[in-house]
Amino acid sequence: MVAAALFVAFGRYPLSMLVSSRRKYPPPIKIPPRSSHSLRCPSGNTIYVEIDGPIDAHPLVLIHGLNSSRLQWFYQHSLLRDSYRLILIDLPGHGLSPLPADLSLPTLAADLQYILLQLQLKNAILYGHSIGAMVIEQYCVNYNVPKPKAIILQQASYTDPLRFVQFAPLIKLIQKPILEPFLKFVKRHPGIFAAIRWFNYLNGLSILFHRYWFFTGNQSAAQLRFISRLAATCPPQVVAEGILKVAEFDISKDLLKISVPCLVFAGSADRIVKPCTGKYVAMHIPNSRLVILKGGHLALIENPQDTNTAVTTFLNSLDG
């Protein structure tokens, strides 16, 4: 009985060590910001923003993926904070941003424009991961003011990402009759699923889920627990709504409108957004380059060294 109780409470520790490598990366931690703001957008969304780095440095905006927060950028934040004015955004319902009024990609793109205007971020570099990168794609298609200096799209789709996820034929088959009704059920009963998420985080079941879907085994145990905890703090109804909204996304015919320099990342073993998606994006954005990273959907955490090297090379090229 005691052993079972201990496993329920602390199972994440042995399980994370069992399914992780012994590679030594600094464990992700929260980096104190220089300042922070909560911006009420015309859409009704309130978005929490942290600012770090030299006040007179070039602005670089970071937008995280679904079911995460600004804290996922630890390795990029640590690298860039001395050279750039970093603006780290918590998407609505994530991190310290309250529950959303609207999570559709066009609305989030409009919110991004509002943030850029309110913070007077001219000629900013926009860097997004997963749904964060999709917001940037939508922004570049819908808006030209303020025009970004460049964009970095890390493992993003250009259309419904469920078309490219692992087991996509099965997922698409059950999307309308099973998956979408289930996600709507989650939205109606978030308390039940929040309790389940925390229970599964503590006992380690979510560790196994995140290891398979987001990593390839080269992550450290601390990195795996970090991502699992970020997911546990995200309200289930927000994740469900986010999945429903990204399923409506499609800018496949508009990628040619993106005219700024662009770095596109794909993950060699990404089960959420397969590498073919990044290749398509890079082929259809005129001034872009493609980098395929070793790792899964969270290669920016699992493989921070190669991610940061490619980011630094790209950023340096903008000044050349």
N, C-alpha and C positions, 0 to 999 in steps of 0.2 A: 504493500500500500504506500509506504513512504517513498520507495523507488519510483513508483508510478507518478506520485505527486511531484517529485523532483523533476522527472522527465517532462511532465506537462508544463512546469514552470521554467525549466532551463534547457530543454531539449535542443534549442537552437545552437547552443555552444558546441556540443559534440557533433551534431549533424553538419554544421557549417565547416568544421575542421575535417570531417570525413570526406566531404565532396569538394574541397578546395585544395589549391596548390600551396606550397610553402614559400612562394615568392614574397619578397619583402618590399612592400610598398608602404609608405606612411598611411596609417588608417585615416579615412576621411573624417574631418571634424568641422565644426562651424567656425568660420573666420569672421571676427567682429568687423562690421562695416564702418565706413567713415560717417555715413548718414543713412537715413531711411525715410521713406514716404509711403503713405497710403493714398492713392489717387482714385477719386470717384469719376468714372468715365461716363460719357453721355449714354452709353448702352445700359447703364445700371450696374455694371460690374465695378467692384472696388478692387484695385490691384496693389499689392504690397511690392515695393521696390527698394532694394538696397544699393547703395553707391559706395564704391571703394576705389582706391588709386588716386594718383595726383589729380587735383582739380583742373589743371590746365592741360592734361594729356588728352589724346584722341579718344573719343567715346567708343566703347565696345559693349553692345547689348547682348546679354545671354538669356535664352529662353529654354527652359527645361522641357522634358517629355511628360506625357500623361502618367499619373500615379507616382509623381515624384515631387521635387521642389527645387528651388535655387541651390540648395545644398549639394545637389549632385555634381556641381561644377567644381568641387574642391581642387582637383589637380590642375584644371585650367585657371581657376581663380588664383591659386598659389603662384602659377607661372607668370600671369599677366598683370597682377595687381600693382607692380612697380612701374610698368611701362604704359598702361592704358587706364583711362577712367572707366571702370567697370560698372555697368548697370545690370543688376541681377533681378530678374522679374519672377515673382510667384504667380503663375496663372490662376485665374479665379477658382476658388475651392481647394487650392493647393498651398502648402506651407502656411504662411501667415495671411493669405488672402481669404476673405470670407466667401461663403457659398455664392455661386454665380447666378446672375440673372439670365445669361445667355452664353453658351459654350460653343456656338457655331463658329466655324473657321472665319467666315467674313466678319463676324462681330469681333473676334479676337484680333483680326488684322486692323479693324477700325480702332480698337483699344490701343494697339501698338502705335498707330499714328498719333493718337491723343497723348500718349506718354512721351513720344519723341518731341511733340510740340510743346507740351507743358514743361519738360525739362530742357528745352532748347538744345536738343541734340542734333546738330547739323553735321551732315556728312558722316554719320555713324556707321560703324561696322556691325552687322547683325549676325549673331551666331546662335543657331537653334539646333536642338536635338529632337528627333522624332516629331511629335505633334508641334513642338516649338519651331522646328524647321518648316513644317507645313504652314504655320502661321506666317512665317517670313515669306514663303513662296506666295501665299495669298496677298500679303501686303505689297509685294513687288508687282503683282499683277493689277491690283486695284488702285494703288496710290503711287504718286510720283513726288509727293511733297510730305515730309522731307525725303529726298532721295538718298539712299544709303551709299556709302563709298564702296562697299563690298559686302558680300554675304557668305556665310559658311553654313552649309546644310549637312548635318550629320544624321545619316541613316533615316531619311525621310522619304515618304511616298509622294507621288504626284496625283494619285487617285485613291479610291477606297483601299486602305492597306490590307483589308481582309482578303483581297485578291492575291496577296503575295505572302501571307503568313504560312507557317508550317501547317501542312494538312489543309491547304486552301480549298481544294475541291470539296472536302467534307464540310468545312466551315461555311462555304457559300451555300451548300445544299441545305444546311440547317439554319442559315441566317434568319430567314423570314419566319419559318414556322416555330423555331425553338429559341434561337439566340436572342432575337430582339424582344420577344415576350418576356424572357427571363430577365433581361437588362431592365425592362420597364418594371418588373416585379421588384428588383433590387432598389430601384428609385422610390418605390412606394413603401419599402420596409428597410430603410437604411440601418436602423438600430440593430436588427438581427444580424445583418452582414458585417457591421462594424465589430460586434462582439466575436463573430466567427473569425474575422481577420486578426484580431489581437490574440485570440486563443491559438490560432495557427502560427502566428509569429513567435509566440512564447515557446510552443512545443516543437517548433522547427519544421512543420509541414510547409509553411510558406518558403522556407529556406530551399527545400527541394524544388518547389515550383519555380522560384527565381533562378536557381542554378540551371535548370534545364532550358527555360525560355529566354533568359537574358545573358547568360554567360556560356563559356565553353570549358570551364574547369581550371583556367589559368588565373582566376581571381583568388584573392586571399580570403580567409574566413572572415576577417574584419570587414572587408568590402562587401561580402555577401550579406552579412548581418546588417550592415549600414543600409543597403538598398531595401532589404526586407522591412526594416523599421520605417523608412520613408514611406513605403507603400502602406504599412499598417496605419500611419497617421492620416492618410488621404481618405476622405469620406467616400464610402462605396457608391453613393448615388452620383457623385461627381465622376468617378471612373466609368460608371455605367453610361451616363450621359455623354461623356467624352467619346466612348466607343461608338455610340449611336451617331454622334455628329461627324466623326472622321469617316464613317461609312458613306456619308453624303458628299465627301470631298472629291473634287475632280478638276484639276487645272491642266490636264494633259494637252489641251489645245492652246494653252496660253503660256507655256514655258518659254517660247520664243520671244515673248514680250520682256523677259528679264534681261536687262542689258548691262548690269554691273558685273564686275569681276566676281567669280563664284568658285568656292572650293566645295566639292561634293565628297562626302565620306560614305563608304559602304563597308559593312562588316562581312568578312569572308564566311562566317558561320552564323549570320544573323537569321534567327528563326521567326522574327517579328516582321522585318522588312528585308526580303531577300536581296542579295547583291545585284540582281538584274534590275532592280528598281533604281538604285543609285546610278547604274550605267545608263539607264534611259534618261534620267534627269540630266546627267552630264552631257549626253549627246544632244539634248534639245535646248539647253541654255547656252547661247552662243559663246560667251566669254567665260568658260568654266574649265576646271580640271578635276579629275577623279583620283581619289586615293582609296585603295581598298586596304582596310586594316585587318590584322589578325584578331579575331574575337567575335563575340556575339553582339546583341543589340546595344549593350552597354560597353562597347569597346573603349569609350572615353574614360571608363573606370578600370576595366580589365586590362587595357593596353594604353595607359596614359602617356608612356614615353613616346611611342610612335604617333599617337594623336597630337601631342604637344609639339613634336618635331615638325609635323606637317603644318600645323597651325602657324608656328613661328615662321616657317619658310614662306608660307602664303602671305602673312602679314608683312614680312620684310619686302616681298616682291611689290607690294602696293606702293612702297616708298622709292622704288627703283626707277 
